[in-house]
């Protein structure tokens, strides 16, 4: 324990008060996200009795802003300081979330209201999430990205370990709409904390070129850079499958497996152990297999989770608790693999891009990779209407298997180091 504390005390990043503030805000965001990820779909599934296609539309609307605003936001981030953008984005998301309990209390809440909220949340993630990815590069430098991402993964694992259980208890005790207020409070504290950051990015050099020209430059840069192009294709296919899974997993847990919100949240806590495992494995895997090899390992591990999820029976061995435990184990694999896939992917694309193009690269990559997410979510919902929720997840599993085999044997991604 003493050695661990001494190591923390000697950590160069942790001695930076601005990085500590940024990290603290990311912790608040991670815990709040666990509440929203559980409470918002439960509002739709249990309170509003949404159909699978409506759940697919809800998940799809969260990714539509990537298509609409992804490229313009990249130009905005290259022409602006990122911290003010993050603050405005967080405020917009907090107000949107606060509208859910107000609408429920007034009797206005319906599926279309949740559609609008999900769209605003997606917009906030496009704008604020892109700004955060670039701002952390400014705070720690490119050489510190893997170390910083490991810290973020460790705190995300804590939120995934504790957050779903806390979210389940809050949803069970307060109801889903009012549990969301806890996330609103977290956003408020995060905004005040980020305002205290003293580091100021230099004002970007004014651009004389047209916005459309800058957007096309960002697209051309990503397409001509072999590593970024390969990452874009792989991530686009993965997001297609992941959003299909996200559209159906709450319905699968509650309606197919018969889990209550509290039990579902408790089972999902094991997913935090998966993120914790990935945060421990990230550095040694990156050193041993390179960034590309670690990305492929994460892709294959998450595919195992996709494959196992629809195979979980209701009442495994005649016990609902056994089904919940099997669900928790599968979530562990999904979260571990997803984190091993995503974190080195983020770091690798930052390291191959020059500073003046970071904003456009980030938003272009997000535009290209999440472009398929609405198709995956809406398609999975429509499939589930026809062949059932379990059948829809089985189609996602088949796609995950094909993607893993194609990436492993059909590309050179696993050979990319740094």
C-alpha positions in Angstrom: 0.0 0.0 0.0 2.8 2.4 0.9 4.6 1.6 -2.4 1.3 2.2 -4.3 0.8 5.6 -2.6 4.5 6.6 -3.3 4.0 5.7 -6.9 0.9 7.9 -7.1 2.9 10.7 -5.5 5.6 10.5 -8.0 3.2 10.4 -11.0 4.0 13.4 -13.1 0.4 13.7 -14.5 -1.1 13.5 -11.0 1.1 16.3 -9.8 -0.6 18.6 -12.4 -3.6 20.2 -10.7 -5.3 20.8 -14.0 -5.1 17.2 -15.0 -6.5 16.2 -11.6 -9.5 18.5 -12.2 -10.0 17.1 -15.7 -9.8 13.6 -14.3 -12.2 14.3 -11.5 -14.7 15.7 -14.0 -14.3 12.5 -16.1 -15.1 10.4 -13.0 -18.3 12.4 -12.4 -19.2 12.0 -16.1 -18.6 8.2 -16.0 -20.7 7.7 -12.9 -23.5 9.9 -14.3 -23.4 8.1 -17.6 -24.1 4.8 -15.8 -27.3 6.2 -14.3 -28.4 7.6 -17.7 -27.5 4.5 -19.6 -29.8 2.5 -17.3 -32.5 5.0 -16.5 -33.3 6.4 -19.9 -33.9 3.1 -21.6 -35.9 1.9 -18.6 -38.1 5.0 -18.9 -38.8 3.9 -22.4 -39.1 0.1 -21.8 -41.0 -0.1 -18.5 -42.7 3.3 -18.0 -43.7 4.0 -21.7 -43.8 0.3 -22.8 -41.8 1.0 -25.9 -41.6 -1.7 -28.7 -38.3 -3.1 -29.9 -38.4 -0.8 -33.0 -39.0 2.2 -30.7 -36.0 1.2 -28.6 -34.0 0.9 -31.8 -35.1 4.4 -32.9 -34.2 5.8 -29.4 -30.6 4.3 -29.6 -30.3 5.5 -33.3 -31.2 9.1 -32.5 -28.3 9.3 -30.0 -25.9 8.7 -33.0 -27.6 10.8 -35.7 -25.8 14.0 -34.5 -22.5 12.3 -35.5 -23.8 12.4 -39.1 -25.3 15.9 -38.9 -22.7 17.7 -36.9 -19.5 15.6 -36.9 -17.7 17.3 -39.7 -18.6 20.9 -38.9 -17.7 20.3 -35.3 -14.2 19.3 -36.4 -13.7 22.6 -38.0 -15.1 24.4 -34.9 -12.6 22.5 -32.7 -9.7 23.4 -34.9 -10.7 27.1 -34.7 -11.6 27.4 -31.1 -10.3 26.7 -27.6 -11.7 23.4 -26.4 -12.4 24.2 -22.7 -15.3 26.7 -23.4 -16.7 24.2 -25.9 -16.7 21.5 -23.2 -18.4 23.8 -20.7 -21.2 24.8 -23.1 -21.8 21.2 -24.1 -22.0 19.9 -20.5 -24.6 22.7 -19.7 -26.7 21.7 -22.7 -26.7 18.1 -21.7 -27.5 18.8 -18.1 -30.6 20.9 -19.0 -31.8 18.2 -21.4 -31.6 15.5 -18.7 -33.3 17.8 -16.2 -36.3 18.0 -18.5 -37.1 14.3 -18.1 -38.2 14.3 -14.4 -40.0 17.6 -15.0 -41.9 16.2 -18.0 -42.8 13.0 -16.0 -44.0 15.1 -13.1 -46.2 17.2 -15.4 -47.5 14.2 -17.4 -45.8 15.2 -20.6 -43.3 12.4 -20.9 -43.7 10.2 -23.9 -41.4 8.3 -26.3 -41.0 11.4 -28.6 -39.8 13.5 -25.6 -37.1 10.8 -25.0 -36.2 10.9 -28.7 -35.5 14.6 -28.3 -33.5 14.1 -25.2 -31.4 11.3 -26.7 -30.7 13.6 -29.7 -29.5 16.4 -27.5 -27.3 13.9 -25.5 -25.8 12.7 -28.8 -25.1 16.2 -29.9 -23.4 17.0 -26.6 -21.3 13.9 -27.0 -20.3 14.9 -30.5 -19.3 18.4 -29.5 -18.0 17.9 -25.9 -16.6 14.5 -26.4 -14.5 15.6 -29.3 -13.3 18.6 -27.4 -12.3 16.4 -24.4 -10.2 14.1 -26.6 -8.2 17.0 -28.0 -8.0 18.8 -24.7 -6.4 15.9 -22.9 -3.7 15.8 -25.6 -3.0 19.4 -24.8 -2.8 18.6 -21.1 -0.5 15.5 -21.2 1.1 15.6 -24.6 1.2 12.8 -27.1 3.8 10.8 -25.1 1.5 10.8 -22.1 -1.7 9.6 -23.9 -1.4 5.9 -23.1 -0.7 6.6 -19.5 -3.6 9.1 -19.3 -5.9 6.7 -21.1 -5.0 3.9 -18.6 -6.0 6.3 -15.7 -9.3 7.0 -17.4 -9.8 3.3 -17.9 -9.1 2.6 -14.2 -11.7 5.2 -13.1 -14.1 4.1 -15.7 -13.8 0.6 -14.3 -14.7 1.9 -10.9 -17.8 3.6 -12.3 -18.7 0.5 -14.2 -18.1 -1.6 -11.0 -20.2 0.6 -8.7 -22.3 2.8 -11.0 -24.8 0.2 -12.4 -25.6 -1.1 -8.9 -26.0 2.5 -7.7 -28.1 3.3 -10.8 -30.3 0.2 -10.2 -30.9 1.1 -6.6 -31.8 4.7 -7.5 -34.1 3.6 -10.3 -35.8 1.0 -8.0 -36.1 3.5 -5.1 -36.8 6.8 -6.9 -38.0 5.8 -10.3 -36.0 6.2 -13.5 -37.0 9.9 -14.2 -35.8 11.2 -10.8 -32.7 9.0 -10.7 -31.6 11.0 -13.7 -31.5 14.1 -11.5 -28.4 12.6 -9.8 -26.6 12.8 -13.2 -27.7 16.5 -13.5 -26.2 17.2 -10.2 -22.9 15.6 -11.3 -22.8 17.7 -14.5 -23.3 20.8 -12.4 -20.3 20.0 -10.1 -18.3 19.0 -13.2 -18.9 22.4 -14.9 -17.8 24.3 -11.8 -14.7 22.1 -11.5 -13.7 22.5 -15.2 -14.0 26.3 -14.8 -11.2 26.1 -12.2 -8.7 24.8 -14.8 -6.0 27.4 -15.2 -4.2 26.1 -18.2 -5.2 28.0 -21.3 -4.7 26.6 -24.8 -3.2 29.0 -27.3 -5.8 30.6 -29.5 -5.7 28.7 -32.8 -4.4 30.5 -35.8 -7.3 32.1 -37.7 -8.3 30.2 -40.8 -8.8 32.0 -44.0 -10.2 29.0 -45.8 -13.9 28.2 -46.1 -15.5 25.9 -43.6 -16.5 23.5 -46.3 -12.9 23.4 -47.6 -11.7 22.5 -44.1 -14.2 19.7 -43.8 -13.1 18.3 -47.1 -9.4 18.6 -46.0 -10.3 16.6 -42.9 -11.9 13.8 -44.9 -9.1 13.7 -47.4 -6.5 13.5 -44.6 -8.2 10.6 -42.9 -8.8 8.8 -46.2 -5.2 9.2 -47.4 -3.6 8.1 -44.1 -3.5 4.3 -44.2 -3.6 3.8 -40.5 -6.6 6.1 -40.0 -8.4 4.6 -43.0 -8.1 1.1 -41.6 -9.1 2.2 -38.1 -12.1 4.0 -39.6 -13.4 0.9 -41.5 -12.9 -1.4 -38.5 -14.5 1.0 -36.0 -17.5 1.7 -38.3 -18.3 -2.0 -38.5 -17.9 -2.4 -34.7 -20.2 0.5 -34.0 -22.8 -0.9 -36.3 -22.9 -4.1 -34.1 -22.5 -2.3 -30.8 -25.4 0.0 -31.3 -27.5 -2.9 -32.4 -26.7 -4.5 -29.1 -27.4 -1.3 -27.2 -30.8 -1.0 -28.7 -31.8 -4.5 -27.4 -29.9 -5.2 -24.2 -32.3 -3.6 -21.8 -35.3 -5.4 -23.4 -33.4 -8.6 -23.3 -32.5 -8.3 -19.6 -35.9 -7.1 -18.4 -38.4 -8.8 -20.7 -36.6 -12.0 -21.9 -34.6 -12.8 -18.8 -37.1 -11.2 -16.4 -34.6 -9.1 -14.4 -35.7 -6.1 -12.3 -33.9 -2.8 -12.8 -32.1 -3.4 -9.4 -31.0 -6.9 -10.4 -29.9 -5.7 -13.9 -27.8 -2.9 -12.4 -26.2 -5.3 -9.9 -25.4 -7.8 -12.7 -23.9 -5.1 -14.8 -21.5 -4.2 -12.0 -19.4 -7.1 -13.1 -18.8 -5.1 -16.3 -16.8 -2.7 -14.2 -14.5 -5.6 -13.4 -14.0 -6.1 -17.1 -13.0 -2.4 -17.6 -10.7 -2.8 -14.5 -9.1 -5.8 -16.1 -8.6 -4.0 -19.4 -7.0 -1.0 -17.6 -4.5 -3.4 -16.0 -3.8 -5.2 -19.3 -3.7 -2.1 -21.5 0.0 -1.1 -20.9 1.5 -4.6 -21.0 -0.6 -5.6 -24.0 0.4 -2.4 -25.9 4.1 -3.1 -25.1 3.8 -6.7 -26.2 1.5 -6.6 -29.2 1.5 -2.9 -30.2 -1.5 -0.7 -30.5 -2.9 -2.5 -33.5 -2.5 -5.9 -31.9 -4.3 -4.7 -28.7 -7.1 -3.3 -30.8 -7.6 -6.7 -32.5 -7.5 -8.5 -29.1 -10.2 -6.2 -27.8 -12.3 -6.7 -30.9 -12.1 -10.5 -30.5 -12.9 -10.4 -26.8 -15.9 -8.1 -27.3 -17.1 -10.5 -30.0 -17.1 -13.3 -27.5 -19.5 -11.2 -25.4 -21.8 -10.6 -28.4 -21.8 -14.3 -29.2 -22.7 -15.4 -25.7 -25.4 -12.9 -24.9 -28.3 -14.3 -26.9 -27.4 -17.9 -25.7 -28.3 -17.1 -22.1 -31.6 -18.9 -21.3 -34.3 -17.6 -18.9 -34.0 -19.6 -15.7 -30.6 -21.1 -16.3 -30.5 -24.4 -14.4 -34.0 -23.5 -13.2 -32.7 -20.3 -11.5 -33.2 -16.7 -12.3 -30.1 -15.9 -10.2 -28.0 -18.2 -12.4 -29.3 -16.4 -15.5 -28.4 -13.0 -14.0 -24.9 -14.3 -13.1 -24.4 -15.6 -16.7 -25.5 -12.1 -17.9 -23.0 -10.5 -15.6 -20.1 -12.7 -17.0 -21.0 -11.9 -20.6 -21.1 -8.1 -19.7 -17.6 -8.6 -18.2 -16.3 -9.9 -21.6 -18.0 -7.2 -23.5 -16.7 -4.4 -21.4 -13.2 -5.8 -21.2 -13.0 -6.3 -24.9 -14.6 -2.9 -25.8 -12.2 -1.0 -23.6 -9.1 -2.9 -25.0 -10.4 -2.1 -28.4 -11.3 1.6 -27.9 -8.5 3.1 -25.8 -5.5 2.2 -28.0 -7.7 3.1 -31.0 -8.1 6.6 -29.6 -4.4 6.9 -28.6 -3.1 5.6 -32.0 -5.2 8.0 -34.1 -4.1 11.0 -32.0 -0.4 10.0 -32.3 -0.5 9.9 -36.1 -2.1 13.4 -36.5 -0.5 16.8 -36.4 -1.9 19.4 -34.0 -3.5 21.7 -36.7 -5.6 18.7 -37.9 -6.5 17.1 -34.5 -10.0 18.6 -34.4 -10.9 17.8 -38.0 -9.4 14.3 -37.7 -11.3 13.6 -34.5 -14.6 14.7 -35.8 -14.0 13.1 -39.2 -13.2 9.8 -37.6 -16.2 10.0 -35.4 -18.4 10.9 -38.4 -17.1 8.0 -40.4 -17.1 5.4 -37.7 -20.5 6.2 -36.1 -22.2 6.8 -39.4 -23.3 3.1 -39.3 -24.6 3.3 -35.7 -28.1 4.5 -36.6 -28.4 1.7 -39.1 -27.3 -0.8 -36.5 -29.7 0.4 -33.8 -32.7 0.9 -36.0 -32.0 -2.3 -37.9 -31.7 -4.4 -34.7 -35.0 -2.9 -33.4 -36.9 -3.8 -36.7 -35.4 -7.3 -36.7 -36.4 -7.8 -33.1 -40.0 -6.8 -34.0 -40.0 -9.7 -36.5 -37.8 -12.4 -35.0 -37.7 -11.5 -31.3 -35.2 -9.8 -29.1 -33.1 -12.9 -28.8 -33.1 -13.3 -32.6 -32.0 -9.7 -33.1 -29.0 -10.2 -30.7 -28.1 -13.5 -32.6 -27.8 -11.5 -35.8 -25.5 -9.0 -34.0 -23.4 -12.0 -32.8 -23.0 -13.4 -36.3 -21.8 -10.0 -37.5 -19.3 -9.8 -34.7 -17.9 -13.2 -35.6 -17.5 -12.2 -39.2 -15.9 -8.8 -38.3 -13.3 -10.5 -36.0 -12.3 -13.1 -38.5 -12.1 -10.5 -41.3 -10.0 -8.1 -39.2 -7.7 -10.8 -38.0 -7.0 -12.5 -41.3 -8.0 -9.9 -43.9 -6.1 -6.8 -42.6 -2.7 -5.9 -41.2 -4.1 -4.1 -38.2 -2.6 -6.6 -35.8 0.9 -5.7 -37.1 0.6 -2.0 -36.4 2.7 -1.1 -33.3 3.1 2.7 -32.7 
